[in-house]
């Protein structure tokens, strides 16, 4: 079968994605089988799997024992984590680098009853919850696709999510990434439904859902702004309602916890970032890029690094501001521009954060799904979108090799690749703008008129 030019028709890109997804799945299976036959001293031990649940378990114990005021005492939390590790895995050596509690007080409340279980049973309960969260996430992401889409296309969503390296990391560490993904994907779905129907209730509901990300306040702020650009102020009102309710619950259960979080947590985070052995290579942020390139992984962040980091965030912020202005100007024209904006905002989120671990890159599944919709609703992807798709593939595959190379080269290639993907996604918001035109229109039009 040939096209009008006598050339074989190009196979849909989904076939390539199926091959890549199955290939990565086989790679993971082979890696797991290889790990099983390694010498005992080379294998991961019990404490290495699910270890990131321990700070939450320790925080829950403090709340259950009526010592919630000590949540933001990094030494007390670490002491309980070390004790939990020693009790649960007596054959393992307790590591010296253990993460403190880094979330608001209200997020510790659900872990109080969990801490009354043995750590092994608590892990099983949290694993079950994470499987539920990933199921909700995949269902929401599949509903972002056109309703009449074939299952051979919809099936790519759970395949690519489960085969991604961030999924493997989050599952091994038992982080709260799956909860974040469930909230963000559901909020994005509600926002896109609001854009399609013009429903103010759905806009408000999207804000309420996204506000549940307040256990990671910086992520909640960015997500709320991104959705509000598309659906308006009702999303901000909904998010504010969720945030106020959650912090009020924390304040009711642990009086003074809000002020303690606001004043003590920045010190805890700064201490965590400065200590020796902090895994800068596992972070995909502009700060991690400049730290590794200009300073190295140890010590307090230097003034030159802070300066160039702030400047690079400013560049990303200007790009996003210009894209947001374009979305607001064309708010009622085409739902595609809202998909592109939300995808670009999600891609940029890790870059501008001071703290964003590699397993949380699973949140980019939302951006990837939104990007895929345009290609699925047209007869053939444009050349530009095909290049962007291959950038996504390169970024996803490089995640497998990033940590050792970053420490050896002192170049965080993941940040470079993600920044390139983000620029491509921002450029898609300006559908009629070339790269050269985009670079000259980052300044607000009012300033341009004044200059003229």
C-alpha positions in Angstrom: 0.0 0.0 0.0 1.5 3.4 -1.0 0.5 7.0 -0.8 -0.1 9.5 -3.7 3.7 10.0 -4.0 4.4 6.4 -4.3 5.9 6.1 -0.8 4.8 3.6 1.8 2.5 5.2 4.3 4.1 6.2 7.6 3.0 3.9 10.4 1.2 5.6 13.3 3.5 6.7 16.1 1.6 4.6 18.6 3.2 1.5 17.2 6.6 2.9 18.0 5.4 3.7 21.5 4.1 0.1 22.0 7.4 -1.3 21.0 9.3 1.1 23.3 7.0 0.4 26.2 7.2 -3.4 25.8 11.0 -3.1 25.4 11.4 -1.1 28.6 9.1 -3.6 30.4 11.3 -6.5 29.2 14.4 -4.5 30.4 12.8 -4.1 33.9 12.0 -7.8 34.0 15.5 -8.8 33.1 17.0 -6.3 35.6 14.8 -7.8 38.3 15.7 -11.3 37.4 19.4 -10.3 37.4 19.0 -8.7 40.8 17.6 -12.0 42.1 20.7 -14.0 41.3 23.2 -11.4 42.5 25.3 -12.2 45.6 23.4 -11.3 48.8 25.7 -8.4 49.6 24.9 -6.8 46.2 21.1 -7.1 46.5 18.7 -4.5 47.8 17.6 -5.4 51.3 14.3 -4.9 53.1 15.1 -1.4 54.3 16.0 -0.2 50.8 12.5 -1.0 49.5 9.8 1.3 50.9 12.2 3.3 53.0 10.6 6.6 52.1 7.5 5.6 54.0 9.5 5.7 57.2 9.4 9.5 57.8 5.6 9.4 57.4 5.4 6.5 59.7 7.5 8.3 62.3 5.4 11.5 61.9 2.3 9.4 62.5 3.7 7.9 65.6 4.5 11.4 67.0 0.9 12.4 66.4 -0.5 9.2 67.9 1.6 9.7 71.0 0.5 13.3 71.4 3.9 14.7 70.4 2.8 16.3 67.2 4.6 19.5 68.2 7.9 17.6 67.5 7.0 17.0 63.8 9.4 19.6 62.6 12.2 18.5 64.9 14.4 16.8 62.4 16.5 15.0 65.0 13.4 13.5 66.8 11.9 12.3 63.5 15.2 10.8 62.4 15.6 9.1 65.7 12.3 7.3 65.3 13.1 6.4 61.7 16.4 4.9 62.8 14.6 2.9 65.5 11.9 1.8 63.1 14.6 0.7 60.6 16.5 -1.3 63.3 13.4 -3.0 64.6 12.0 -3.9 61.1 15.3 -4.9 59.5 17.7 -6.1 62.2 20.0 -7.7 59.7 20.5 -4.4 57.8 22.8 -1.5 58.7 20.9 1.6 59.5 22.0 4.3 56.9 23.4 7.6 58.2 21.4 9.8 55.7 17.7 9.6 56.5 15.2 12.2 55.4 13.3 14.2 58.0 9.6 15.1 57.8 9.0 17.7 55.1 5.3 18.2 54.9 2.6 20.2 56.7 1.2 18.8 59.9 -2.2 17.8 58.4 -0.6 15.3 56.2 0.7 13.4 59.2 -2.8 12.8 60.5 -3.7 9.8 58.3 -0.4 8.1 59.3 -1.3 8.2 63.0 -3.5 5.0 62.8 -1.1 3.5 60.3 1.8 3.9 62.9 -0.1 1.7 65.3 0.5 -1.3 62.9 3.9 -3.0 62.6 6.0 -1.4 59.9 5.6 -4.4 57.6 1.8 -4.2 57.8 1.9 -0.5 57.4 3.9 -1.0 54.2 1.2 -3.4 52.8 -1.6 -0.9 53.6 0.4 2.0 51.9 1.2 -0.2 48.9 -2.5 -1.0 48.5 -3.3 2.7 48.7 -0.6 3.5 46.1 -2.1 0.9 43.7 -5.5 2.5 44.1 -3.9 5.9 43.4 -2.2 4.7 40.3 -5.5 3.2 39.1 -7.3 6.5 39.6 -4.5 8.3 37.8 -4.5 6.1 34.7 -8.3 6.2 34.5 -8.3 10.0 34.6 -5.5 10.2 32.1 -7.3 7.9 29.7 -10.4 10.1 30.0 -8.3 13.0 28.8 -8.1 11.3 25.4 -10.9 11.6 22.8 -13.9 9.4 23.8 -13.9 7.5 20.5 -10.2 6.6 20.7 -9.3 2.9 20.1 -8.2 0.8 23.1 -4.9 0.2 21.3 -4.3 3.9 21.9 -5.8 4.2 25.4 -3.8 1.2 26.5 -0.6 3.1 26.0 -1.4 5.3 29.0 -1.1 2.5 31.7 1.7 0.8 29.7 3.9 3.9 29.5 3.2 5.0 33.0 4.0 1.6 34.5 7.1 1.1 32.3 8.6 4.5 33.2 11.6 4.7 35.4 10.0 7.2 37.8 7.2 4.7 38.4 9.7 2.0 39.2 11.5 4.4 41.6 8.3 5.6 43.3 7.1 2.0 43.7 10.4 0.9 45.2 10.7 3.8 47.6 6.9 3.9 48.3 6.8 7.6 48.0 3.6 9.8 47.8 4.1 10.3 44.1 1.1 8.3 43.2 -1.1 10.4 45.4 0.2 13.5 43.7 -0.4 12.1 40.3 -3.9 11.1 41.1 -4.7 14.6 42.4 -3.0 16.4 39.4 -4.5 14.1 36.7 -8.0 14.4 38.2 -7.8 18.2 38.6 -6.5 18.5 35.0 -9.4 16.3 33.7 -11.9 18.5 35.5 -10.3 21.7 34.2 -10.4 20.4 30.6 -14.1 19.4 31.0 -14.7 23.0 32.3 -13.0 24.4 29.2 -15.1 22.2 26.9 -18.4 22.9 28.6 -17.9 26.3 30.1 -19.1 25.0 33.5 -18.1 27.2 36.4 -18.8 24.4 38.8 -16.2 22.2 37.1 -13.7 25.0 37.3 -14.4 25.3 41.0 -14.1 21.5 41.4 -10.8 21.5 39.6 -9.5 24.0 42.1 -10.8 22.1 45.1 -9.0 18.9 43.8 -5.7 20.6 43.0 -5.8 22.3 46.4 -5.4 18.8 47.9 -1.7 19.0 46.7 -1.2 21.4 49.7 0.8 18.6 51.4 3.4 19.8 48.8 2.7 23.5 49.0 5.0 24.7 46.3 3.5 22.1 43.9 -0.1 23.2 44.9 0.7 26.8 44.1 2.1 26.1 40.6 -0.7 23.7 39.7 -3.4 26.2 40.9 -1.9 29.0 38.9 -1.7 26.8 35.8 -5.3 25.7 36.0 -6.6 29.2 36.9 -5.0 30.5 33.7 -7.4 28.3 31.7 -10.6 28.2 33.8 -10.4 31.5 35.7 -10.6 32.7 39.3 -13.0 30.0 40.5 -10.1 27.5 40.5 -8.2 29.8 42.9 -11.3 30.0 45.2 -11.7 26.2 45.2 -8.0 25.6 45.8 -8.1 28.2 48.7 -11.0 26.4 50.2 -9.1 23.1 50.2 -5.9 24.6 51.5 -7.6 26.5 54.4 -9.6 23.3 55.3 -6.5 21.1 55.4 -4.4 23.5 57.4 -7.3 24.1 59.8 -7.5 20.4 60.4 -3.8 20.3 61.1 -4.1 23.3 63.5 -7.0 21.8 65.3 -5.1 18.5 65.8 -1.7 20.1 66.5 -2.1 23.7 67.7 0.7 25.9 66.5 1.7 23.5 63.7 1.0 26.0 60.9 3.5 28.6 62.3 6.0 25.9 63.1 5.8 24.7 59.5 6.2 28.2 58.1 9.2 29.1 60.2 11.0 25.8 60.8 10.6 24.0 57.5 12.8 26.4 55.5 15.6 25.7 57.9 15.1 22.0 57.8 15.2 22.0 54.0 18.2 24.2 53.8 20.1 21.9 56.2 19.0 18.9 54.1 20.3 20.4 50.9 23.6 21.4 52.4 24.6 18.1 54.0 27.2 15.8 52.4 25.8 13.0 50.3 22.6 14.9 49.2 21.6 13.3 45.9 21.7 16.3 43.6 22.0 14.0 40.6 18.6 12.6 41.3 16.9 16.0 41.2 15.7 17.5 37.9 15.7 21.1 38.8 17.6 24.2 37.5 19.2 24.4 41.0 20.6 20.9 40.7 21.9 21.7 37.2 23.9 24.7 38.3 25.0 23.1 41.6 26.6 20.2 39.9 28.0 22.3 37.1 29.5 25.2 39.0 29.9 24.0 42.6 29.5 20.3 43.2 27.3 18.4 45.5 28.5 19.5 48.9 28.2 22.6 51.1 25.8 25.5 51.1 24.7 26.9 47.7 27.1 29.6 46.7 26.1 33.1 45.7 27.1 32.7 42.0 25.0 29.5 41.8 22.0 31.3 43.5 22.4 34.2 41.1 22.4 32.1 37.9 19.7 29.9 39.2 17.4 32.9 39.9 18.2 34.2 36.4 17.3 30.9 34.7 14.1 30.7 36.7 13.3 34.2 35.4 13.8 33.1 31.8 11.4 30.2 32.3 9.0 32.5 34.1 9.0 34.9 31.2 8.3 32.2 28.8 5.4 30.9 30.8 4.0 34.4 31.4 4.0 35.0 27.7 2.3 31.7 27.0 -0.3 32.4 29.8 -1.0 35.8 28.2 -1.7 34.1 24.9 -4.0 31.6 26.5 -6.0 34.3 28.3 -6.3 36.3 25.0 -7.6 33.3 23.1 -9.5 31.8 26.1 -12.7 30.9 24.2 -11.2 30.1 20.8 -9.9 26.6 20.9 -9.6 23.9 23.7 -6.3 22.8 22.1 -4.6 25.9 23.4 -5.6 25.0 27.0 -4.2 21.5 26.6 -0.9 22.9 25.3 -0.7 25.4 28.1 -1.4 22.9 30.8 1.2 20.5 29.3 3.8 23.2 29.1 3.1 24.3 32.7 3.4 20.7 34.0 6.7 20.3 32.1 8.2 23.5 33.6 7.2 22.7 37.2 10.2 20.5 38.1 12.6 23.1 36.6 11.5 25.9 38.8 11.3 23.9 42.1 14.2 24.0 44.6 13.4 20.4 45.5 12.0 17.9 43.1 13.2 14.2 43.2 13.4 12.0 40.1 10.5 9.8 41.0 8.1 12.8 41.1 8.7 13.1 37.3 5.9 10.6 37.0 3.7 13.8 37.2 4.9 14.5 33.6 2.5 11.7 32.5 -0.2 14.4 32.6 1.8 16.6 30.2 2.6 13.6 27.9 -1.1 12.7 27.7 -2.2 16.2 26.9 0.5 16.4 24.2 -0.6 13.1 22.7 -4.2 14.4 22.2 -3.3 16.8 19.4 -1.5 14.0 17.5 -4.4 11.7 18.0 -7.0 14.1 16.8 -5.2 14.9 13.5 -4.7 12.7 10.5 -0.9 12.9 10.9 1.5 14.6 13.3 3.3 17.6 12.1 7.1 17.5 11.7 7.5 19.8 14.7 5.3 17.5 16.9 7.2 14.5 15.8 10.5 16.1 16.9 8.9 17.0 20.2 7.7 13.4 20.6 11.2 12.1 20.0 12.4 14.5 22.6 10.0 13.0 25.0 11.3 9.5 24.2 14.9 10.6 24.6 14.2 12.2 28.0 12.3 9.1 29.2 15.0 6.7 28.2 17.9 8.8 29.6 16.2 8.7 33.1 17.5 5.1 33.2 21.1 6.3 33.1 21.1 9.7 34.7 22.4 9.3 38.3 25.8 7.7 37.6 26.5 9.9 34.6 25.5 13.2 36.4 27.9 12.6 39.2 30.8 11.6 36.9 30.2 14.4 34.3 28.9 17.0 36.8 26.3 17.8 34.1 22.6 17.0 34.8 21.6 15.9 31.4 18.0 15.3 32.5 17.6 19.1 33.2 18.9 19.9 29.7 16.5 17.5 28.1 13.5 18.5 30.2 14.3 22.2 29.5 14.3 21.4 25.8 11.0 19.6 26.0 9.6 22.4 28.0 10.6 25.0 25.4 9.1 22.9 22.7 5.8 22.6 24.7 5.7 26.3 25.4 6.3 27.0 21.7 3.3 24.9 20.9 1.1 27.3 22.8 2.0 30.0 20.3 0.8 28.0 17.3 1.5 30.7 14.8 4.9 31.8 16.2 8.3 30.7 15.0 11.2 30.3 17.5 12.6 33.6 16.5 9.3 35.4 16.9 8.7 33.8 20.3 12.1 34.9 21.5 11.3 38.5 20.6 7.8 38.5 22.2 8.6 37.5 25.8 8.1 41.1 26.8 4.6 42.2 27.6 2.9 44.0 24.7 2.4 47.1 26.8 6.1 47.5 27.2 6.5 47.1 23.4 4.0 49.8 22.8 5.7 52.2 25.2 9.1 51.5 23.5 7.5 52.3 20.1 
